[in-house]
Amino acid sequence: MSMFGANYDLAVTGSYPTVPQVVLPFTPNEVAFQNKSPVATMFVSFDGVADDIELVAGSISEGKVTRTRAMKFWLRALPAGTPPVVMRVEASTDL
């Protein structure tokens, strides 16, 4: 079983960067994304172009778990620049 977990500061990422922020060191069975911001809506892309996951801002953090074999993810937040803008990403090979 492999596990990965990290927080990403998205305060300056209103659009997807050219290089993915998340590059996993293994092929996961599932990946969890959690919006830790009370004010910014966050997005996850599997290709750096399209929004594949949307995490709405709120007083209770929103999270999504997806079963995927993808190892690279692009992250962005709107509105950018409204701290705190933190996304938690966790991945594992454990089913």
N, C-alpha and C positions, 0 to 999 in steps of 0.2 A: 504494500500500500504506500502510495506517495501522497504527500499533502503540501499545499502551498497557501499562503495567506499574506496579504499586503494591503496597506492603505495608499490611495492615490489622491494627491491634491490637484483638483481640477479648476482652481480659481482663475486660471488664464487660458482655459481651453474651450472657447465658444465654437470651435470647429475641429474636425478631426485632424491630427497631425499626420505628416507623411509616414512616420515610423510608429508602429504600435507601442502604446505604453506598457502593455502587459504581454510578456513573452514567457510562457510556462516552460519549465525545464523537463517536462514529461507530457505524454498524451493523456488528458484527463477523461474520466467517465462523466463527470459533472462539474459544473462551475457555478458558483453563487456570486451574485452582484448585489451590494447593498448601498443605497443612497443614505448617507449620514447627514445630509444637509437639510435644514428646515426651510430653505428658500430657493434652492436651485433644482430644476429638473435635470436628470442625468440620462445620457444615452450611451449604449454600447453598440459597436459595430463589429461584425466578423470580417469585413473586407476594407474598412476605412472609408467607405462611401455611404452605404445605406444604414439607417437606424434600425437595428434588429431588436433591441430591447430599450424600453423607456421606463425610467424610474422616477415617479412623481415626487416632488418635494412635499414635506409635511412635518408635523410635530412628532409623529411616529415614523421612524425610518422605514422605507419600502425596500423590499428585496425580491429578487427573482432567482430561481435555480433552474438551470437548463442542462439537459443531458447533451453533451457535445464532445467531439473529439478534437475541436479546434484548439490550437495552442497560442494563437495571437489574437489580441483584442485591442480595439481603439476605443477611447473614452472621451466624452465631452460633456459640458454642462452649460445650461442656459438658465438664468443669466450668468455669464462668467463674471468673475471679479467680485462676487458677493460671498465673502467667507462666513462661516466655514463651508467649504465645498470639497467634501471628502467622500470617495467611494471605496468601499471595502470589497476586495475580490478574494474568493477562496476557491480552491480547486482540489480535487482528489481523484484517485483511481479506485476508491472504495465505493461499491454499489450499496 
